[in-house]
Amino acid sequence: MPLLTFNECGIYCERADVYIDPWKPVDRALITHGHADHSRWGNKYYLCTRTAAPVIRYRLGDIKLETVEFGEVKTINGVKFSFHPAGHIVGSAQIRVEYKGEIWVASGDYKLEDDGLSEAYQPVKCQHFITESTFGLPVYRWTPQEEVMADINDWWRQIASEGRTAILTGYALGKAQRLLNGLDTSIGKIYTHGAIENTNEVMRRQGVKLPATTRVTREINKKEYLGNIVVATPGAIGQPWVKKFGNASIGAASGWMTLRGARRRRGADRGFVLSDHCDWPSLLEAIDLTGADNVYVTHGYTAIFSKYLREQGLNAVELHTEYEGELAEIETKGNAETEKENLAADAE
Amino acid sequence: MKNFAEMFRRLDRTTKTNAKVDALADYFLQVDDEDKLWTVALLSHRRPRRTVNSKLLRAWASELSGIDTWILEESYHVVGDLAETIALILPPPEQDYDHTLTHWIDYIQQFAGYDEEGKKEAVQEAWRGLNTTERYLFNKLITGNFRVGVSQKLMTRALSRATGIEETNLAHRLMGNWTPNDTTLEDLIHSESATDDISRPYPFYLAYQLEQPAEELGSPEEWQAEHKWDGIRGQVIVRDDEVFVWSRGEELVNDKYPEYHVLASAIPNGTVIDGEILPYRDGQPLGFNVLQTRIGRKTVSKKLLKDAPVVLMCYDLLEYEGRDIRKLPMSDRRELLERVVAENDTGGVLQLSPVFAFSHWDELAAERETAREKFSEGIMLKRKDSAYRQGRKKGDWWKWKVDPLTIDAVMMYAQRGHGRRANLYTDFTFGVWDGEDLVPFTKAYSGLTDQEFNKITAWVRRNTVDRFGPVRSVKPKQVFEIGFEGIRKSTRHKSGVALRFPRMLRWRQDKPVEEANTKDDLEALLATYGG
């Protein structure tokens, strides 16, 4: 029996009787990070990193949750569990599982580039590596964050000089804060969509440094937005909410913006290629750094990516899970998260 | 090419007409006449010929990037565009070449004289020195399918702004039979007389689909009504004892339709007729299926001429006795047209499109209901006092098409789309019930909103039964109302039928899958409308 198996509820460790990122309610859940497809409602017990906890508590309310420090070892029925930085969002972790020399790493979502907010990714040696492949095709190749942020700031400067408002989209947890952190506040003021500001408040309370932002509310005179930037969720575009900004220019920051089709479909004026996931070269680099011979591909272009890995001589398997990666930024799904975001905005 | 790439990026970023015209006009002011002319050519479908096939291109891209062709192929299915896929998978450029657009087109045109190895070296050399957008454009140029979302009208408006030449005049000058290899911008747009190219056609006037009730058009006396013929729009020019036949796609099709050659001597010089290239025998149009046997054939056999003879169904006159009469009212042009058709013996090659006498809109509506039986697509309405305008303009001409045939079908297979629908499931195969089984009978790609495509894509991802390369079979759950313009027997299709212009009219989320139509229903339609 392998140390970790995959069943209809999620990634399961039978010896310790715990799940990692389960998608159905279970007794004990180890959580890699706070995105909705990895930390779901209904589990009886949650374990995550100390810095991931505030957002999870904010999202899931009154739950039984314990925290660990990065690198701290927690032993359950002889199985050693430890959390290691995944670099995806603040508090995000890869979960290392060891028993009698057998070592697995479940990486959740991760990226190699240090974004300056999340704890920077650290490779963890293992024999079995569970990876995502959201952008697991060679067409996806990111440019460094500084260059992308410079493009974004140039665009904002241009729009501000025309006396218009720039609206920049990224999802509420992670991408939005990364964008805020890279904006050049000498150009103007930053306003935020309600769902984003809620997350900001949680993060500021836990000590994450973010630039000054103002929540978009009904009371604000529409003229105040001119020359400034509004950071919004992707779901807010196309809603009545954006009308108050008049002749605004909309920029979308997402890995999907690599593709011309997605850029045009998005209805954004500008697409900026910025993702909290790995591009093709860094997926391959990460897998190489683990030294693992066995790779399990959980979401994204799973069939193609696992076939490619097999050709490189690895035992790679495609899994069917309910993780979604960055799909929220390309699909309008009407899922709980998007609806909650819209409600948050409508309330204002 | 740097200016060209920047202009392309600006066009690509906006859907606003004014921003597009600005981007193009700025560009025209930056570049020399040679680059202007090539840009005009590219934006008016005068592309350089394809010099490299896409299979070789894939192989060379695979070699240079170290990416196997199978994964390049998979990437292509996701990206939806080969030129873009290649531009994205190539390693970052080693150099930064800065040459004009004309330089690169000359570079590409020289490939024709190279052997395969020579072509490969030239293409890979270019890739090494171009950035992603430039590579994309370069790939589009070599594969001969450069397209960008800007109409000829907008391009003409921008060029007009940059050159100071009036727009309608410019539009006329840019028509016709030229390529940048055989003319200069000076000769094309600045030369004195617009008739120095005797083959030059007039821009077509295009009608809008009538969406409102016909009554709202006002009094019936103000309108001329005739069949909307189901052939190919054509313009026939007779000047200097020569005949030129243009199709609406601005393609010179003289060779494809030798029937019209007699017109060079049968009608006077200085005559230009707008009409429909229509298969026709014994006073009756034949179906569009018959014309399809001739589209795409360069040489026409005697048998084909006998089986699928064409006439010109004439509905407008643009030039009479060498004079441009497009500004005359429709009723006056019609009178002159009737004279041209009546007074010259063309052996039946010219047919006059009859007009309906009607005093009430209801009479016309009844005529429209029976259009399909007469191989007509509906009714054309033209305001009697209207001039012959350019391009698609609202107000004076309307097409009032017959409602499509429909059938409710079940989605069986899904495939990702191309272009702006890349990575979305938009191409579907539909089936009808044959007992307990579904029989696939048509594909359809269009008709849903972006939001519906997003929704169905999410559904397809979660309800895939099996994958065959890029095609997924899905659970038979979703019903769509499929609309189409015609149906005929086909030996090439498994179901035995072929539909004309199939598209999704509605996603019937309200309809249980068992209530979709059956093969018998389809066969009943075939019996009624299959001609």
HADDOCK unambig.tbl for C-alpha pairs under 7 A between the chains (distance, minus, plus):
assign (segid A and resid 137 and name CA) (segid B and resid 75 and name CA) 6.42 0.50 0.50
assign (segid A and resid 138 and name CA) (segid B and resid 89 and name CA) 5.67 0.50 0.50
assign (segid A and resid 139 and name CA) (segid B and resid 75 and name CA) 6.86 0.50 0.50
assign (segid A and resid 139 and name CA) (segid B and resid 85 and name CA) 6.55 0.50 0.50
assign (segid A and resid 139 and name CA) (segid B and resid 88 and name CA) 4.94 0.50 0.50
assign (segid A and resid 139 and name CA) (segid B and resid 89 and name CA) 4.90 0.50 0.50
assign (segid A and resid 259 and name CA) (segid B and resid 79 and name CA) 6.50 0.50 0.50
assign (segid A and resid 260 and name CA) (segid B and resid 420 and name CA) 6.84 0.50 0.50
assign (segid A and resid 261 and name CA) (segid B and resid 419 and name CA) 5.16 0.50 0.50
assign (segid A and resid 261 and name CA) (segid B and resid 420 and name CA) 3.51 0.50 0.50
assign (segid A and resid 261 and name CA) (segid B and resid 421 and name CA) 5.74 0.50 0.50
assign (segid A and resid 261 and name CA) (segid B and resid 422 and name CA) 5.32 0.50 0.50
assign (segid A and resid 262 and name CA) (segid B and resid 420 and name CA) 6.29 0.50 0.50
assign (segid A and resid 262 and name CA) (segid B and resid 422 and name CA) 6.91 0.50 0.50
assign (segid A and resid 264 and name CA) (segid B and resid 420 and name CA) 5.86 0.50 0.50
assign (segid A and resid 265 and name CA) (segid B and resid 420 and name CA) 5.75 0.50 0.50
assign (segid A and resid 269 and name CA) (segid B and resid 13 and name CA) 5.29 0.50 0.50
assign (segid A and resid 269 and name CA) (segid B and resid 14 and name CA) 5.84 0.50 0.50
assign (segid A and resid 270 and name CA) (segid B and resid 13 and name CA) 6.04 0.50 0.50
assign (segid A and resid 331 and name CA) (segid B and resid 454 and name CA) 5.71 0.50 0.50
assign (segid A and resid 332 and name CA) (segid B and resid 454 and name CA) 6.30 0.50 0.50
assign (segid A and resid 332 and name CA) (segid B and resid 455 and name CA) 6.99 0.50 0.50
assign (segid A and resid 333 and name CA) (segid B and resid 455 and name CA) 6.61 0.50 0.50
